[in-house]
Amino acid sequence: MAARGEIKNGVEGHPLAERLRQAAAGLPPAGRRIARLIAEDPALALASSAAELAARAGTSDATVVRTVQALGFEGLGELRRALAGSLGAAPPPGSPAEAMRATLADVGAEAGRAVDLAVEVQREAVEALAAPEARATLRAAVETLHPARRILIFGIGPSAALAGYLALLLRRAGRTARALDATGIALADQLLDLAPGDALLVLAYGRSYREVVTVFGEARRLNLPLVLVTDSLERGLARHAEVVVPARRGRARQVALHGATLVALEAIALGLAAAQGDRAVATLERLNDLRAAVAGSRHDVG
């Protein structure tokens, strides 16, 4: 339990954490509140204006600017760059090559043993997802996403295909859905039209890389409900999700396998379809009509 005025760092383990802690010690109370907010919630600081940070800290935007400068930054722009750099600087627990090397060390050169390992690991992960506590998170995810006018699914790298697949399933069930699957600054365009009434489902694992930090920050800024599917995202970010679905990606330090994640996403999609069954059936009937029209129109257009 942190003492009053002490910073519990959301960027703990990064070089910026000690800098914030030392600089905050000499600040007045309002400045310490701002510094604590930045340290505990770097995602929010990345996405917020001076006025928004001021409102959350109970002070003025001028005090926010002075505090940022007292922390050693020229302004909010430099602070955001430092936060993004710190959040992206921590090395991942293991590279894909290291994970493959560890997995192959277990199975040797025998393809059959590799197949057996994959099936066994997937079975373990799905069994964990079938436990009562995990099933409860799946039901909570459906309840959280159901009221949304639109559902955005974030996933990059291998998760991008899963995000696109879930968006397809949801659209077929009559939902308005879209994948957020861009990396780098291209993600900014995909986030540009987020608005109240939206909800987010985020696929994210491991360290708090810049894209997921930005997505969480924008969700916090707009007060959007967020469902997180993970087994390992840093707790500093994960605590801001309304629901955390524990989908395991295999065994520690071995190759990531996404079978349980796929099961979780399909369960959520089916739950959302059931929540508005008539609309889901009507949408699929319209899909069949469109398929028939496409199949029958190949030679009808001159």
Phi, psi and omega in degrees: 000125183279144175289160180301133180088347180276142181270125171263104196283122170287346177252025181307139180092355178252155182300331183292335185300312182293323178298315178296318183296315183291317183291326183291335185300329183262010183270155172292170185307315180297321179294322178293324177297317180294315180298321179294320178299317180295316184289321183281334185223068181299331178298317179294317180298323178297325187263351190260149171278173177299320180295320180292318176296321180298317180297320180288331181268354180071042181214196182259159178293332176295322177294324176299313181297315179297322179295316179301319178292323178294334177283355175104015180248149178292328180186187182297326180300314180292322177299315180299319179296321178293319178297314180298319179295319180292318180293333179264001187272335184293131180292146177294157183298337178188137180283162176305323179295319179295321179296318178294320179299317180293321180294315181293333176295330179283323187258348182068212183262011184267114180299323180298319179293325177296317177298315180299318180297315181300315180296317181294317180296318179295321179299316179300317183292319180290324176298321177296323179291334180278352179297151183307318182295318180291320177299324179298324178292326177295317178296320178295325177298316178298315180297325180288321185276333188305317184287350188292145174285336180208143180243124178255131182246117181262131174193131178234168186066219179300334181286346181298320179296322178292321178297316178295322180295315179296319178301320177297313179300318182292320178297321177294338177268009177089010179267153170272117187213151179208147177273141169254098190231011180276156176244163179063209185290344177296335178296331181302320179295322180290333181272352191298326185259013173301139185206162175307139185104342175279162171222154184240138166243122187245127172259111185208140184221152171077221185287164181275083180286166194298320182298314182290326176299317180295319179298314178298318181297318179292322176297319179293319182298320182266000180058047180267139175295142185223127174254128181250129174252116187196171164226004189202006182296144181308136186297332179302326176270316186303329182293346180271357177276142175293323181223136174242115178268120185273085179261109182285143180253027179114199184268152183303136175065016174245177182303136179285132177237135194253016183300314181293324177299316179298318178299316180298316182294319179291326176296316179296317180298317180292322177298318178292325176295318180294329181293339174217065189303316182299318180293320179297315180295317179298321179294318179292326175295321176295323176300317178298319178298317180294320177299317180296321179295317179295316181294327184269355185257007184300324184248010184268345184253123182277000000 
